[in-house]
Amino acid sequence: MAGEIVRTQKRILSGRGNGFGLVKGVAAKMEERAAMILRQSAADVCLEKRRWEKAVLDVQSHLQEQYSKALEVLNNDESGILSAHLSLLEDPALIEAVSEMIEEEGCCVEWALKSQTEKICGMLEKSGNLVIRERALDICDISAQLMGALANAQSDQRVCHASRFYAEGPVVSDIQDQCIMIKNVLYPSDVIHFNFVKYCGIIVAHGSWTTHSAILAKSKSIPMVILDHGEEIESIEDGSELILDADDGVITLNPEAEDYRSFEAKMKRNEETLRLFDTLKGCSLRSRNDRRIRFEANISGPDDLPSVIQSGAQGIGLFRTEFLYYNQASLPDEEQQYQIYRNVLQAMKNLPVTFRTFDIGGDKQVPGLNLPEEMNPFLGYRAIRIALAEPELFKTQIRAILRAAAGLPVRIMFPMISTVEELERAKAIVYASMHELKNQGIPCSEEIKLGMMVEIPAAAVLADEFAKHCDFFSIGTNDLIQYTMACDRLNEKVQNLYRADNPAVLQLIKAIAEAAHRHGIEVGICGEAASSIDLIPAWLDYGIDVLSMSPSILPKIQVCCYQMGLIHKENPLSDR
């Protein structure tokens, strides 16, 4: 019965968690049911087309309002996704196709929308590329919001997230405890409208951590687990009690007294971990080999700065600058970039900041560039290849960084370097920009460290040669693994090959570190493997100098390393 807590037999489900702790609550199944839409003839085709046009405008208005709010608070993940959804409402593949079907077949707008959504999603889901398949989720999300707008039109209600078609489930307001959202498929709008008063976590049957919705859940620090076996979601009953552990990827259905005691004990350990972390905050650290080691943060924009500062990160090891190129209608100018970079550097108060020059291309279009569609975009025209082909675009970013770094420590890192010639050409543009700024009397950084991402096997094999031409290496394990193992890291069918602990990958990383040290330059890891507690002993044995990771997980990793004896305190950073 809706609103009642269901208590049946205990069961354990496994999955992949996002590392944002554990919560307890009551299951609230929010599966959308297919609306009972039948093929019906339109009594008035013109009226149906007007209904369609109004629904599109209503959803556009709602999304634009949400987009503006996201921009105000510099939420780059949310604004980027909302921007992508707004662009879908201008895509003729859906919008014009629905209108044409109404006119040609004389059917109602709901049937036309349902038919065209199924047609487009069916084609996308056949793709071998997971990124393209996941675009179907965005189409379904927009379609559901349009259906909601059509349903609300007669009562003149404004379109809203709650207007979507939900299955029978518990009346959330009737349950005193917080709820855990249970979804077969999670849409971005589910997370954008996530109510932290009612909900405390999410369980999803199907998906990956590369979907827009999963990225948003991470940015909002929502504990979430994607089930290993999606069909098991059917065993979760509405109103049943749950413990969701997003650290270990474990869900306990109908927990018993012992499970709640374990929950409380782990919560207490987490609190103790935070207290221990406070004693490590601000301290210089050394590895068990007595090498200096820094724990730095990876971020995607200035909205991540509060979490970086809270995490106690000893710098920013990877500042992804491409958000500036994806989240607006035109290319960012020098002044806009300067202001953002300057604010970041000042907020970090003399701690090192590593700006990665734009890694655009691949699977995403950039407004104003008209990048060609490619059969295999991750092996094509992207990152430094675009930068060197578009020197004015590249120089605009470099000038902004150099100006922002006047009097402050900064590092510039070039992505996707595969030849020494590429590295030298990129450096030449930096030096030319520096010379130009000085001649113009504009303050800029005079001492800047230039480094490269080592993420292509060609660069790893020739690490000794590359080390002669730069100030530091940062190993991008995400791409290094997929290029070394010839496996798409977004393709679920070859995930068994995508492993950082593969002997070939480990041997390459060790060789890169040894080459860096032979030439007296620093080497770090900024890929997902940097935060793998199982692999950190190997990284420290190889002499890795910097581990850069998500600020949300940094405190936990640092404390684990300390408790395992992998690192020890030296002196406070202020005493260096």
N, C-alpha and C positions, 0 to 999 in steps of 0.2 A: 504494500500500500504506500502511495507517495507520501513522503515526509517521515516515514518510520525507518529506524535503523534496522537493517537486516543482519541477523547473526546466524551463520551457518558454519560449516567445517572450515578449519584453517587450511590455507594453501599458499605455496610460495611460487611466485612468477619471477622469471629472470629477464633482464634486458640491458640496455645501454643507458647509463645515466649521464647527466651533464655536469655532475660534480658540485651541485649547489645545495648539498646538505640533505637532511631528512625531515619529513613532516608526517603528521598523522591527521587523518580526517575521514570524511564519509564520502563514498563514491557518488558522483553525480554524472550519469551517462548523458552526454550531450550529443549523441549521434544524430545527424540530420537525416530525416527520412525523405525519401523522394516524394515531392509534392504529387498529389493525385491529379496529374495533368493529362487530359485526353485530347486527342486531335479534334478540334472543333472549328467549324467554319466561322469566319468573322461576319457579323451582321453588317458591319460598316468598316471596310478596309481602311479608309482614311482615319476613322476614329482609332482603330488599332495602331496605326502608325503614329498617331499623336500620343497615344498612351506610351508607346515605346520611347519616343523622343523625350517625353517628360520623365520617365523612369531613369533614362541615361543622365539627364540633367540633374535629377535629384541625387543620384549616387555621386556624380561628379562634384556637386556642391558639398556633399558630406565629406568626401575624401579630401577635397581641397581645404576644408576647414581643419581636418585632422592633420593634413600636411603642414599647414601654416603653424599649427601648435607645435608640431615636432621640430620645425625649423627654429621656433622661438627658444626652445630649450636645448638646441643643438643635438637632438637625438638623430644621429646620422643613419643608424640602422633602420629606424622607423620611417624617417622621411624618405630614404632611398626606396624602400619597399612601397610606400604610398605613392611615390612618384611613378614607379613602374606600373602600379595599378591604374593610375590616372592615364598613363599612356595606352593601356589596354582598352580604355573607354574611347579611344580615338582610332583603334585598330579596325580597319574595314573588314578583316577576316571574321570578326564577330558582329560589330555594330551594323555595318552595311548588309552583311549576310542575313541578319534577322529581318531587317527592313525589306529586303528583296524577297525573302521567303513569304512574308505576310502578303506582299503585293502579288507575287506570282501564283501562290497556292491558295490565297484567300483564307488563310488560317488565323487563329487567334495568336496574339503576341507571346503568350506563355508557351504554347506548343513550339513556335518558331525558335524561341530562346532555348528551350530544352533540347530541341533537335540539333541546333547549331553548336551548342555547348558540347553535346555528346560527340558530334562529328569532329570538332577540333581537338577535344581531349583524346579521342580515340586515336587520331593520327600522332599526336605528341607522345602518347604512352607507348607507341610502337618503336620509338627511337632507342637506339643502343646507348645514347648519351643520357646519363642520369639527370644532368642539368636541364636538358630539353624536356625530359619526362616530368620533371618537377614543375615546369612551367604550367602544366595542366592543373596543378593545385591552385595557381593564381587565377587561371581562367574560371575554375569552379567556384572560387571564392567570389570573384566579381559577379558571376552568374547568380549565385545565391543572393547577393545583395540586390541585384536587379529584380529578382523574383520578389524579394521583400518589398521593394519600392512599388512594384505593380500591385502587390496584395494590399498595401497601405493606401494606394491612390484614392480608392473610393471613399475612405474615411478621412481623406486629406491629412493623413499623418505623415510626418517627415520620416524618410528612410532611416533606419537605425539597425544596429547589429542584432537587436532582439527580435527583429521582424523575420528572421530566417526560420526555416522549418525544422523544429526540433522534435525528437522522439519523446514519447512518454517517459517520465523520469521523476526523481524526487522533487518535491517543491522545496527549492533551496532555502527559501525564507523560513520554512517550517523546521529546518534542522539547526540546532544550536551550535554544533561544532562546525569548524571550517570544512569545506568540501574539496575533494580532489577531482578535477575535471577529467573525465574519461572520454576519449575520442578515438574513433577509427582512423580518421585522417584529421590532422590539425591544420587549420587555415591561418594565414597571417592575421586576419581580422579577429580571430579568436584570441590571439595574444595581445593585439593592440587594445582590445576592449577588456582585457583580463581584470576582473574585480578582486583586488587583494583583500577586501573585507570579507567576501564570500568564499574565495578560493585560496588554497595554499600550495597547490601543485598540479601537475599534468601527467597523465599516462596516455600514451599513443600506441595504437596497434601497428601502424605502418609509417615509415618515413626514414629520414636520415638527418644528420646534423648539418647538412648543407642546404636544407630547405629554408625559405624565408622565415617560416614560422619558428623553426628551431633556433635560428640566429636571433630572432626577436626574444625568444624565451631566455636565451643566455644573456642578452643585453639587459633584460629586466630581472635577472637573477632568480628566475622561477625554477624551483626544483622540478625536473622532468625526466621521465624514463620512456624510451622507445622499446617495446617488447621484442624479445628475440623471436617469439612465435606469435605473430599477430592474432591468430585465431583464438588465443587464450583470453583475449579481451572479453569474449562472450561469457567467461566464467565469473566475471566481475558483475555482481548484481547491484542495481540501484539501491543506495542507502546502506550498503555494507561497509563495515569499518575496514580501514586500510592503514598500513604504514608504508610510506614511499621513501626509499633510500636512494637518492640520486647520486650519492658518492659511489656506492657499490652496484647500482643498477638492480636492486632487489625490491620486490613488492610483496608484502605480507597481507594476504586477504584474511579477514576475520581473525586478527591476532589474539593470542591468549595472554594471560597475565604475565608469563615469562617474556613474551615478546615486548610487552610494554615496559617491563623492567629493563630489558636490553636497550630499548629505545631511549629511555631516560638515561641509562648509563652512557650511551654513545653521545647523547646531547651534552652530558656533563664532560665527557672527554673532549668534545669539540670546544667547549668553553675553556677547558684547561689548555687546549692547543692555542687558543687565542691569547690566553694569559702568557704562555711561554713565548709566543710570537712577539708580544710586547717587549720582552727582554732582549730579543734579537734585533728589533727594529733600530735602525740607526747604527748598527755595529758593522765593522769590517769583518768579513768572513774568510776563512781559509778552508781548503779541502783537507782530507786526511793525508794527502801528499804534500801538504803545507804550501799549496799554491793559492794565491788570491782568487776568490770566486765571487762574482756578482750575480744577483738575482734581479733581472729587469723585466719590464712589462711590454707586452704587445698591445697596441691600441689602434683603433680605426678612426679616431677623430677626437676633437677636444672634449666631447661629452663624456669620454672615458677618464678624463683627468681626475675627478674626485675619487674614483675607485683605485687609480694608480697611487695617489697620495695616501689613501687609507691602507693600501696593501703594503706600504713601506718599501716599495720597489726602489732599487738603487739607481734608477735611470729608466729611460725608455729605449729598449733594444730594437723595437720595430714600430715606427709610426707609419701606418699605411696612408699615403696621401691621396689615393685614388678616389676617396669619397667626394673630393672636391669636383671631380670630373663626372661622376655619375648622378649626383643629387641636385642638379640644376639644369636649366634649359640651354645654357650656353657655357662655353669654356671659361674657367676662372681667370681673371686678370691678375697681374702682378701684385697690385695693392691688396686685393682680397686675400690672396695667399699669404702675403707678408703679415697682415694683421693676425691671421690664425696662427701662423708659425711663431710669431713673436709672443703671442699670449701663452702658447704652450711652453716655450723656452723660459719665460718669466715665471710661470707657475711651477716649473721644476726646480727653480732656485739653484742654478749652477750644477745640478746633476746632469749627467750625459744624456743627450737626446739624439737618436739615430733616425733621420728621415730617409725612408726608402722612396726614391723617385718613382713617379707614377707607374704602377703595374697595370696598365689598362689594356684592353683587347681581350683575347680569350673568348669567353662566352657572352660578354656584355658589350652592348653598343654604348658609345659615348656621344651625347648630343654635340653637334658641330663638327665631328670628325668624319662621319660617313665611312666607318671602317667596313671593309668587305666581309661578307659572310664566308666562312671557310669550312671545309669538310672536317678538319681537325684543328680547331682554333688554339688549343693549348700547345701545339707544335708549330704554330704559324706566326703571324704578325702581331706581336704583343710586346709590352714592357720596353726594354732598352731598344728593341728593334724599331718601335714606333718613335721613340725619343730621338734616335739618330736620324731617322727619316724625316722628322719634323723638328728641325733644330730650333726654330723660333718658339714653338710650343715648349720645348725642353728648357730653353734659355729663360723663358718667363718664370718657370718654377725655380730654376737655380738662382736667379737674381733675387727672387722673393726669400728663399732660404738664407742666402748670404747676407741680405739686408737684415733679416730677423735675427741673425746670429751675431750681430755687431756687439762685441764685448761679452759674449756668452759662449760656453762650450757647445759644439755641435758636430755631428758626423753625418755625412751623406753616403748613402748606400745605393748601388746600382743593381737592379734585378735582372735575372735571365742573361747574365754574361756568359758567352760561350767561347769567345776568342779574346786574345790580348789586344787585338786591334780595336774591338768594341770598347774595351776598358779605357784604352788610351784616348780614343775619340771622345768618350764621355768626360774624361778628366780635362781634356783640352777645352771643352765647352765651359766647364767650371772655371778654369783659370782665365779664359777669355772674358767671362762674365765678371769675374772679380776685377780684372784690369779695367774693364769698361766702367764699372761702378766707381772705382777710384778716380778715374779721369773725369767723371761727372761730379766728383766731390760728394758722393753719397756714402755715408758710413756703412761698412760691411765687415764681415769676418775676414781677418787677415790670416788666421791660423785655423784651418779646418781639416778634419780627418776624412779621407775618402776611402771607402771600402766597397766590397761587392758581396752579393749573395752567391754562395756556392751551392747551386741547386741543379746544375746540369752535369752529367758524368764527365763530359769533356773538360770542364773546369776542375773537377775533382782530380782527374788523372794528371792534369798539368798544374796542380796546386803550387808546386815549387816555382814554376815560372810566373804564375799570377801573383804570388806573394812578393815578388820583386817590384811590382807595379802598384801596390796599394798599401793602406795603413792597417786594414783589418779585414777579416773574413767573418761572415755570418752564414752558417749552414742552414739552408731552407730544407728541412727534412721532408716536408710534404711533397714537394716536386722532385727532390733527389730520389726518393723511394720509387715514385711512379715512373720516372724516366729510367732508373736503373733496372727495375723489374719489368718494364714494358707493360704496366698495368694501370689503367685509369682509376685513380683514387676515388672517383665518383661512381664507378661501376660495381654494383653489389656482387656481380657474378665472379669477380676476380679479387674480392677483398681478402681472400686467404693469402694472396701474394703480396698484398700491401702491408708489409711489416717492417718496422724500423729495426727489429732484431735479426733480420736476415743477415747471414754472415757476409754477403757481398756488400750490403749497405754499411754494416759495422766496419768492415775493412776500409771502405772509402772514407768514412768519417774519421777514423783513426789516422789515415794517411794525410787527410786535409789538416788535422790538428798538428801533426808532426811537421808538415811543411811550413805551417804558419810559425811555429816556434823556432824552426831552423833559421827563419829570416827575421825573427824578433818582432812579429806582429801578433796582435790579439786575435783569438778565434772564439766565436760564440755559436750557439744554436738558437734559432728563433722559430723553428717549426713545432708542431704538436709534440714531437718526441722530447722536447726540452723539459716537459712536465711529467714524463713517464717515470714514476718512482722506481720502476724495475730496471730502467736503463740509466738512470743518473749515476749509479756507481761506475758504469763503463765510461760515461762522459767525463767524470772526474779523473778516472785513471788515464784517460787520453789527454788530460790537461786542458779541457775546455775552460775558458776564462769567464764566459758569460752564458747564463741560461735565461732566455727571455720567453715569457709565457703570459697567458691571460692573467690580469691582476686579481681576478676572483679566486684563482686557485693558488696563487703565489704563496700566501701565508701558510697554507696547509703543507705545500711541498717543502718549504723552507724548514718548517718545524719537523717534518718527517725526516729530513736529511740530518737535522741536528740530533734527533732522538736515536737515529741509526748510527751515529758516530761518523757520518760522511763529511760533516763540516763542523768547525768550531769557531768560537768568537775570537776576534783579535782586539782591536781598539775601536772606539766610536769613530764614525766617519769624520766627525768634526775635529778629531785629533790627528788626522792624516798629515 
